[in-house]
């Protein structure tokens, strides 16, 4: 059972989230547009939208995006970014996956639900049932994830340095905000999706190169539920100093390379 509170696991992260969470590759949006036949009549949900990494990019492809997140500060940051870019076809809703039925009237029927870097926080079986009811026949669902500085490529030495430093200052148990802990779901996402009412599970990978700086790595860590500034509290300054020193000892130029695998899991609701 979850030990976190969905409304505060990302408290204090929105500024770092919008600045330091990497963009998704352009190829992803072309794939979603093609696979789900998106057009200027389509309606999309970005569920667990954060500050709008998917919302702001997909908005130009469709009639409307409904951006849903349980954190008020994420919603406000996303609204500010949308206003700065003069994007006007987004409806921002404060809520979470467990409230989809209650929000159904505000959401309406949709062609696509995109869930980026967020499915692991949800009651996945119930979310899929609720999404199926509001998805138009022929529409579907895309679960999207990628690797960041703390995950993927376990043999990568600079990632090991980050993991060791976080463990030193916060312990081995992964935090989920200031009041909870997190462990990854035991059942694979692919299994959960295949058991749902949606059909024709299709998997895709997009591989890109990414270069991190030390400031980017630290900013990314501050954007997460497990190493946010509220979680670190009075350990923030010594943690940051320690991590900078360790990373610079490994790479004096302060640059760190990784191959990023963006995983996309797509399903459809059968057309009538």
FENURQUI-V908095 format. One record per residue. N is the residue number from 1. RES is the residue in one letter. SS is DSSP state (alpha for helix, beta for strand, coil for the rest). OMEGA is omega in radians with two decimals (999 if undefined). NEAR is the number of other C-alpha atoms within 10 Angstrom. Layout:
n->[N	N]
res->[RES	RES]
ss->[SS	SS]
omega->[OMEGA	OMEGA]
near->[NEAR	NEAR]
//
This chain:
n->[1	2	3	4	5	6	7	8	9	10	11	12	13	14	15	16	17	18	19	20	21	22	23	24	25	26	27	28	29	30	31	32	33	34	35	36	37	38	39	40	41	42	43	44	45	46	47	48	49	50	51	52	53	54	55	56	57	58	59	60	61	62	63	64	65	66	67	68	69	70	71	72	73	74	75	76	77	78	79	80	81	82	83	84	85	86	87	88	89	90	91	92	93	94	95	96	97	98	99	100	101	102	103	104	105	106	107	108	109	110	111	112	113	114	115	116	117	118	119	120	121	122	123	124	125	126	127	128	129	130	131	132	133	134	135	136	137	138	139	140	141	142	143	144	145	146	147	148	149	150	151	152	153	154	155	156	157	158	159	160	161	162	163	164	165	166	167	168	169	170	171	172	173	174	175	176	177	178	179	180	181	182	183	184	185	186	187	188	189	190	191	192	193	194	195	196	197	198	199	200	201	202	203	204	205	206	207	208	209	210	211	212	213	214	215	216	217	218	219	220	221	222	223	224	225	226	227	228	229	230	231	232	233	234	235	236	237	238	239	240	241	242	243	244	245	246	247	248	249	250	251	252	253	254	255	256	257	258	259	260	261	262	263	264	265	266	267	268	269	270	271	272]
res->[X	X	X	X	X	X	X	X	X	X	X	X	X	X	X	X	X	X	X	X	X	X	X	X	X	X	X	X	X	X	X	X	X	X	X	X	X	X	X	X	X	X	X	X	X	X	X	X	X	X	X	X	X	X	X	X	X	X	X	X	X	X	X	X	X	X	X	X	X	X	X	X	X	X	X	X	X	X	X	X	X	X	X	X	X	X	X	X	X	X	X	X	X	X	X	X	X	X	X	X	X	X	X	X	X	X	X	X	X	X	X	X	X	X	X	X	X	X	X	X	X	X	X	X	X	X	X	X	X	X	X	X	X	X	X	X	X	X	X	X	X	X	X	X	X	X	X	X	X	X	X	X	X	X	X	X	X	X	X	X	X	X	X	X	X	X	X	X	X	X	X	X	X	X	X	X	X	X	X	X	X	X	X	X	X	X	X	X	X	X	X	X	X	X	X	X	X	X	X	X	X	X	X	X	X	X	X	X	X	X	X	X	X	X	X	X	X	X	X	X	X	X	X	X	X	X	X	X	X	X	X	X	X	X	X	X	X	X	X	X	X	X	X	X	X	X	X	X	X	X	X	X	X	X	X	X	X	X	X	X	X	X	X	X	X	X	X	X	X	X	X	X]
ss->[coil	coil	coil	coil	coil	coil	coil	coil	coil	coil	coil	coil	coil	alpha	alpha	alpha	alpha	alpha	alpha	alpha	coil	coil	coil	coil	coil	alpha	alpha	alpha	alpha	alpha	alpha	alpha	alpha	alpha	alpha	coil	coil	coil	coil	coil	coil	coil	beta	beta	beta	beta	beta	coil	coil	coil	coil	coil	coil	coil	alpha	alpha	alpha	alpha	alpha	alpha	alpha	coil	coil	beta	beta	beta	beta	beta	beta	coil	coil	alpha	alpha	alpha	alpha	alpha	alpha	alpha	alpha	alpha	alpha	alpha	alpha	alpha	coil	coil	coil	coil	coil	beta	beta	beta	beta	beta	coil	coil	alpha	alpha	alpha	alpha	alpha	alpha	alpha	alpha	alpha	alpha	alpha	coil	coil	beta	beta	beta	beta	beta	beta	beta	coil	coil	alpha	alpha	alpha	coil	coil	alpha	alpha	alpha	alpha	alpha	alpha	alpha	alpha	alpha	alpha	alpha	beta	beta	beta	beta	beta	beta	beta	beta	beta	beta	beta	coil	coil	coil	coil	coil	coil	coil	coil	coil	coil	coil	alpha	alpha	alpha	alpha	alpha	alpha	alpha	alpha	alpha	alpha	alpha	alpha	alpha	alpha	coil	coil	coil	coil	beta	coil	coil	coil	coil	coil	beta	coil	coil	coil	coil	coil	coil	coil	alpha	alpha	alpha	alpha	alpha	alpha	coil	coil	coil	coil	beta	beta	beta	beta	beta	beta	beta	beta	beta	beta	beta	beta	beta	beta	beta	alpha	alpha	alpha	alpha	alpha	alpha	alpha	alpha	alpha	coil	coil	coil	coil	coil	coil	alpha	alpha	alpha	alpha	alpha	alpha	alpha	alpha	alpha	alpha	alpha	alpha	alpha	alpha	alpha	alpha	alpha	alpha	alpha	alpha	alpha	alpha	coil	coil	coil	coil	beta	beta	beta	beta	beta	beta	beta	beta	beta	beta	beta	beta	beta	beta	coil	coil	coil	coil]
omega->[3.13	3.07	-3.12	3.05	-2.95	-3.08	-3.10	-3.10	3.13	3.13	3.10	-3.05	-2.89	-3.13	3.12	-3.13	-3.09	-3.07	-2.94	3.04	-3.07	3.03	2.99	-3.12	-3.14	-3.11	3.14	-3.05	3.00	3.11	-3.14	3.13	-3.12	-3.04	-3.07	3.07	-3.12	3.14	-3.07	2.99	-3.04	3.08	-3.01	2.93	2.89	-3.01	-2.98	-2.90	-3.04	3.13	2.97	-3.12	3.05	-3.08	-3.02	-3.12	-3.05	-3.04	-3.10	-3.07	-2.95	3.11	-3.06	3.01	3.02	-3.06	-3.01	3.08	-3.14	-3.06	3.13	-3.08	3.06	3.13	-3.11	3.10	3.11	3.09	-3.13	3.11	3.13	3.12	3.12	3.13	3.12	3.07	-2.98	-3.06	3.13	2.97	-3.11	-3.12	3.02	-3.12	-3.14	-3.06	-3.13	-3.14	-3.09	-3.14	3.13	-3.12	-3.01	-3.13	3.13	-3.12	-3.07	3.11	-3.08	3.12	-3.07	2.90	3.03	3.09	-3.09	3.07	-3.05	-3.02	-3.10	3.13	-2.95	2.86	-2.88	-3.13	-3.13	3.11	3.14	3.10	-3.11	3.12	-3.13	-3.09	-3.07	3.13	3.10	3.04	-3.07	3.08	-3.10	-2.92	3.05	3.05	-2.98	3.10	3.07	3.14	3.09	-3.06	-3.09	-3.09	-3.10	3.08	-3.04	3.12	-3.11	-3.01	-3.09	3.05	3.07	3.10	3.12	-3.13	-3.13	-3.11	3.09	3.12	-3.14	-3.04	-3.05	-3.11	-3.06	-3.13	-3.07	-3.11	3.01	-2.98	-3.06	-3.01	-3.06	3.06	-3.05	2.93	-3.04	3.11	3.13	-3.13	3.12	3.13	-3.10	3.12	3.13	-3.12	-3.13	3.14	-3.09	3.10	3.06	-3.05	3.05	3.13	3.13	-3.12	3.11	3.07	3.02	-3.08	3.12	3.08	3.13	3.07	3.11	2.89	3.12	3.09	3.12	3.12	-3.12	3.08	3.08	-3.14	3.12	3.11	-3.04	3.11	-3.01	-3.13	3.09	3.11	3.06	3.10	-3.13	3.12	-3.06	3.07	-3.03	-3.05	3.11	3.08	-3.10	3.11	-3.14	-3.10	3.11	-3.11	-3.13	-3.12	3.12	3.08	3.13	-3.09	-3.08	3.10	3.08	-3.14	-3.03	-3.04	2.99	2.95	-3.10	3.06	3.03	3.14	3.13	3.08	-3.02	3.07	-3.09	2.94	-3.06	3.09	3.11	999]
near->[6	13	13	17	15	19	16	18	24	28	21	20	24	23	15	19	23	20	14	18	19	15	11	18	13	10	11	19	16	13	14	19	17	11	15	19	13	21	14	11	10	19	26	28	27	24	27	25	28	30	30	26	18	23	26	21	14	22	20	15	19	17	16	21	27	22	28	27	24	23	23	17	21	26	23	16	18	24	21	13	16	19	11	9	10	9	14	13	16	20	15	19	19	18	21	20	22	14	13	21	15	10	16	14	10	12	20	13	19	22	24	30	23	26	21	23	16	16	19	14	17	16	13	18	13	14	18	19	14	17	23	21	16	20	23	20	16	15	26	24	28	23	21	21	18	18	15	20	21	17	13	15	15	11	8	13	12	20	20	16	16	21	16	15	18	22	13	11	15	17	11	11	11	17	22	24	27	21	12	17	17	18	14	9	11	6	8	9	15	14	10	12	21	14	12	16	16	21	16	12	15	13	13	13	15	16	13	12	9	12	12	17	14	19	14	18	23	21	19	24	24	25	24	23	24	24	25	26	22	19	23	20	11	10	13	17	12	12	17	17	10	14	20	17	13	16	23	14	11	14	13	10	11	14	16	17	13	18	14	19	17	17	19	22	19	25	24	24	20	14	8	6]
//
